[in-house]
Amino acid sequence: MAYFADRVDAGKRLAEALADFQGRNAAVLAIPRGGVVVGYEIASKLVLPLDVIIPRKLGAPDNSELAIGAVAEDGSMVLDEGLIAYLGVSKWYLQEESERQREEITRRMKVYREDLEPVELKGKDVIVVDDGIATGSTMKAALASVKNRGAKSVTVAVPVGPPQTIQELKTLADKVICLYTPEYFQAIGQFYKDFSQTTDQEVINLLQLCRQSMGVVT
């Protein structure tokens, strides 16, 4: 059974759970694409700046869908050491794969930010948002990156995620807000009535709308 109507519904519910951030020196970072729809609702309700953070999964050799870790734009990397050892993944492969994914991150950042500087995080309470979490590898890389950028605190905000992953994230973030933690978890989309794909243009539009509402010239 769907728990959320769509990402807008999920974002509005999360905004209510994050109400104490309003008026604070805070910022919202959303993981594209779907996470930006959720993040926009939070940023709009709490009157906070919105930016993107784009961690990328590191795929295993010969199986790009199997995550052996993740990397963020600043090079922050989270690795599944056990899986890497089991598969016999070389350091050379990890370096090549991480560089390839960082190039893709750079490309996407240019598309989404449109040459604007990233939101300053130093000293801020940062909320990192996605439309759901499965393994948590990309979120872990995002958290490492945000901490490296000098955030005062880091809060994970997601509509849904499996209990084990949410518990793991609680050891890495200052706070985790997850509205629904079902034991039976196959895919994020199963908990949405509408989980249609978000486009790059939608991401760009939402970022522009939030900048305009905050008085940022684009």
Residue pairs with C-beta under 8 A, 6 or more apart in sequence:
2 190
2 191
2 192
2 193
3 159
3 160
3 179
3 180
3 182
3 191
3 192
4 10
4 13
4 159
4 160
4 191
4 192
4 193
5 192
5 193
5 194
6 192
6 193
6 194
6 195
7 34
7 37
7 38
7 41
7 131
7 192
7 195
7 198
8 37
8 41
10 38
10 41
10 131
10 159
10 160
10 179
10 192
11 37
11 38
11 39
11 40
11 41
11 42
11 129
12 41
12 45
13 159
13 179
14 38
14 41
14 42
14 129
14 157
14 158
14 159
14 177
14 179
15 41
15 42
15 44
15 45
15 46
16 45
17 157
17 177
17 179
18 42
18 46
18 127
18 155
18 157
18 177
19 46
21 46
21 48
21 125
21 127
21 155
22 45
22 46
22 47
22 48
23 47
24 125
25 123
25 124
25 125
25 152
26 46
26 48
26 124
26 125
26 126
26 127
27 48
27 49
27 50
27 51
27 119
27 121
27 124
27 125
27 126
27 127
28 39
28 42
28 43
28 46
28 48
28 49
28 50
28 51
28 126
28 127
28 129
29 39
29 50
29 51
29 52
29 53
29 119
29 121
29 126
29 127
29 128
29 129
29 142
29 146
30 36
30 38
30 39
30 40
30 50
30 51
30 52
30 53
30 128
30 129
30 130
31 52
31 53
31 54
31 55
31 128
31 129
31 130
31 138
31 139
31 142
32 52
32 54
32 108
32 112
32 198
32 200
32 203
33 197
33 198
33 199
33 200
33 202
33 203
34 130
34 131
34 132
34 195
34 197
34 198
35 129
35 130
35 131
36 50
36 52
36 198
36 202
36 203
36 206
36 207
37 131
37 198
37 202
37 206
38 129
38 130
38 131
38 157
38 159
39 50
39 127
39 129
40 50
40 206
40 209
40 210
42 48
42 127
42 129
42 157
43 49
43 50
43 210
44 210
44 213
47 213
47 214
48 127
49 119
49 210
49 211
49 214
49 216
50 119
50 206
50 207
50 210
50 211
51 113
51 118
51 119
51 207
52 108
52 109
52 112
52 113
52 203
52 207
53 72
53 73
53 128
53 142
53 145
53 146
54 72
54 73
54 105
54 108
54 109
54 112
55 70
55 71
55 72
55 73
55 105
55 138
55 139
55 141
55 142
55 145
56 70
56 71
56 72
56 101
56 102
56 104
56 105
56 138
56 141
57 67
57 69
57 70
57 101
57 137
57 138
58 67
58 68
58 69
58 70
58 71
58 77
58 79
58 94
58 97
58 98
58 101
59 65
59 66
59 67
59 68
59 97
60 66
60 67
60 68
60 83
60 87
60 89
61 87
61 89
61 93
66 83
67 80
67 135
67 137
68 79
68 80
68 83
68 84
68 87
68 89
68 94
69 77
69 78
69 79
69 80
69 84
69 94
69 137
69 141
70 77
70 78
70 137
70 138
70 140
70 141
71 77
71 78
71 98
71 101
71 102
71 105
71 141
72 105
72 141
72 142
72 144
72 145
73 102
73 105
73 106
73 109
73 145
74 145
74 148
74 149
75 98
75 102
76 141
76 144
76 145
76 148
77 98
77 141
77 144
78 137
78 140
78 141
78 144
79 94
80 137
84 94
109 118
111 200
111 204
112 200
112 203
112 204
112 207
113 207
114 204
114 218
116 211
116 216
116 218
121 146
121 149
121 150
121 151
122 149
122 150
122 151
123 150
123 151
123 152
124 151
124 152
125 151
125 152
125 153
125 155
126 146
126 151
126 152
126 153
126 154
126 155
127 155
127 156
127 157
128 139
128 142
128 143
128 146
128 154
128 155
128 156
128 157
128 173
129 157
129 158
130 138
130 139
130 158
131 158
131 159
131 188
131 192
132 158
132 159
132 160
132 161
132 188
132 191
133 139
133 158
133 160
133 161
133 162
133 165
133 166
133 169
133 178
133 188
134 161
134 162
134 165
134 185
134 187
134 188
135 165
136 161
136 165
136 168
136 169
139 156
139 158
139 169
140 168
140 169
140 172
143 154
143 156
143 169
143 172
143 173
146 154
147 154
153 174
153 175
154 173
154 174
155 173
155 174
155 175
155 176
155 177
156 169
156 173
156 175
156 176
156 177
156 178
157 176
157 177
157 178
158 177
158 178
158 179
159 178
159 179
159 180
159 191
160 178
160 179
160 180
160 181
160 182
160 188
160 191
161 169
161 178
161 181
161 185
162 181
162 182
162 183
162 185
163 181
163 183
166 176
166 178
166 181
169 176
170 176
180 191
182 191
188 195
189 195
208 218
211 218
212 218
